[in-house]
Amino acid sequence: MVKVVIVGAGSGFGGRLSLDILSREVLRDSTIGLCDIHAGRLEKAAGFVERTIAKHDLPAKLEVGTDRRELLPGADFVVTSVSVGGAAYHGFPADVEVEIPRKYGIEQSVADTVSVGAVFRFLRTAPVHLQIFRDIEELAPEAIVLNHTNPMAMLTWAHHSATNVRNVGLCHGVQGVSRRIARLLEIDYDEMSYSCAGINHLAWFTELRRGREDLYPRLRAMLDAPEKIGRETVRFEIMRHFGYFCTESSEHDSEYMPYFRRTPALLERYGLHKREVLQEPPKKRAWMADTGIDDQGGPVGELKLSHEYSSGIMEAVVTDVPYRFNGNVMNDGLIDNLPARSCVEVPCMVDSRGVHPCRVPGLPTHLAALCRSNVAVQELAVRAVLDKDRGAAFHACCLCPLAAAVAPLDDIRAMFEELWTAEKDLLLHFDPTHSGPVPELCAD
């Protein structure tokens, strides 16, 4: 019997990944531990999973609690999906991480990957994540951690640098975008194959094939058919000039480069929107569509797999039948022209012995250069947390491609100080007078 503990079960991933586990025959007798420090969200997620188990008469067992240390012992897998200090994409502090940079002319789109807002998201999230990982080291040292929390690359880098826990970062960008490409080309997804590598949220489809057919000529032909491109204006513009299609979304990708969000005119040209952070949770999570399931869908879940990788990894470890996925791991000779020991997203195989990342040929030089501009931000942010170095955090913001394209250094300094003041209670990790663990003010 497998034990899976989901930390941050009150997030959208708690119910979704529980359904995936219950949908796989070999995992149906698992013990699922749901943990969240927000009792209300935890109760809602637990009720959903409990009703699903009962409806389908499954042998799974459910453990529920707000203290992860009570749930972790015996865990074979730990899933992390948390937001520290407030909800991930509404209310404080997500709002200040968008609104304060906006005062200085920096118009972010999502603010969870390499932007100024993402740097501060990482500064408040990583210390708590490392506390979670140290608990895992103590209480479930053989567990494999599957992280779904952003900023994915920065967190994966920190996890591998500061702990001995086996872990991999998981996103749904590759599976979501590959399916999007198949829809654009009007072909059966199961007939398509691809090679995709780079960094999280900026990985590149270096090959797209259907059998022996190279699909890129068909995709590039769509550049002359704007009515077919729809909401993918940015990514097709990137492909027009850099030759390849990239992961995530046009809104996301517009933020990782200096070409698309500098002025209102550019936003209008590319059909982009200003980020508005809601103060209340949205009724529907737009990102869930990338998983293949729009949302939980009702009071009881149906046993239908999403596109998330987590349960497939679990099944492969249990059965020793290899499973392929794209994961975020450390660059130990995997992509030659990206920095060694940075976090890269590459094809991986997993079996009973764990995760085995695959070496891929070096990216085309210009694509690697685009990735390296993002890796520089990630490296400084990670060093800021590991060394408790406030200066490195500032320099990470200076090197954000969007911030550097818009704001002079003195404005970036003023913005940095304003953000630090706004989030000072979430940044106690950097306070030399603070002792003890960092308070997990609101992780979900």
Steps between C-alpha positions, in 0.01 A plus 500: 500500500634841396476809716474841334497823699377814324626814675282789394200276438264797514642621170359386166750216498366325811181367346638478147801284588295287738271417207802409289628265771160336539468465122804271475421138587833431667461805729138454606590352838727795582489700818453864402601755760350846447671786681430873499537761773171659387242278671210619285664422166629173641152394608363573154773301323472210744124480459536487123757216514308310768175511301685387187652201679159404636317542169743275312535255791880526499741346754691827541542650845493867585699684765436869560680756715637851529837380640714344228734343755215275611432385144853467355628183676488208257439715193624356170415817310445860610330751272560868576262767374508795738475876500668687783359818648168488319325338208707437189326733256255720687519740791815588693791454431434414134340842456798705621736290288308625197388847607831631640705415188219655292567834672848488349381412149550123527183337367518131593271228371505221762793581733580146607809401300791747449348845532543738796179363648628146454824583682301617802268200473812284525652700787189441711439141383842335499574522876169326578560243225840422649336451841261251339791319335693479828195339659497251213872430550425415862165321476485349148860488375426249223212697354505655154370857499296618203486879511224697327577836664627805310750647437581146387859538380614711796343263752640187335845662501467581872371151585799331340750749638389493863350154563559133425137427415433328168280741310389617159305807393185438296315739272221441250645734236650235274196277495258792468691674220568182302127433500440861399734454203316186393170691510649787298622254237173305515674167549451213742715564806589133533663513155733786595846466654728776618822593673473780754769640730613825660392651831165503674248722321753556221570160349524457124344249264814431299326220309135449406419192296219274385674182400771615259325827423658816640206704630685830528436608138126469564526691827712776345256529211245622755701821533326608179157410641446731800138389534630157606752632750235646730633567851847365416631824347809523720613142458458514124696826497776327697495213250505745208830648617661218703376204297342282771182475707532524878304379798257672738274771345525827314410693817770319695766517230448872441646552848823304456641714219539876447303520176131497583395694812704821506223736386120515472541497123686169512239349731230597252700379202539151645154478654635492855326611816603676816510267795216559742528315829161409645443542872270199515565153361378442143207266461695300243873441471603574142825305533310179569414477130866419431468186710229360274230548763335839537439456873378244750161528335268438794465356849639161389790434265497274196792261454657674203872570467619855445816586307700549820805279532494425874289184511681356196830543685356328805374207294839459330683491833255242639490272192852556359338564161681808360306820445616802302432858599661845484638600837694777667836373622855624548716542191760233565625477142147493355506814280856603413432864419303582814685564828612192692298434817221733392144363479396370159184339368578187299349164410532255789440130552388362834487144636534330837850645542378857464518780246757483218536828308596466133787686340391702198707670230588859575224743415539718192734780613243779484246301700756419767581872522133584565492236773824625656351846547240336723749268671699804618196622693439154644861458614508831687163435665616158618824644634298768679304236693782256566742775611236728653636765265265793446739648242475191282121533509528858375734397220258226397237771448749713305562214257134419434476548119177699525611723787835569333321601179273748675647645818827676589700357787397765752134423430565127539668575833202709618256231385702229674499691829127565475428133437728394785318732738160374383602137559735541796297264718540228235876551471611424857742243357724795407478672840824433696316564827238231430552157649299183455292387203339739257127533579284334236250782509263357240619213288242336276 
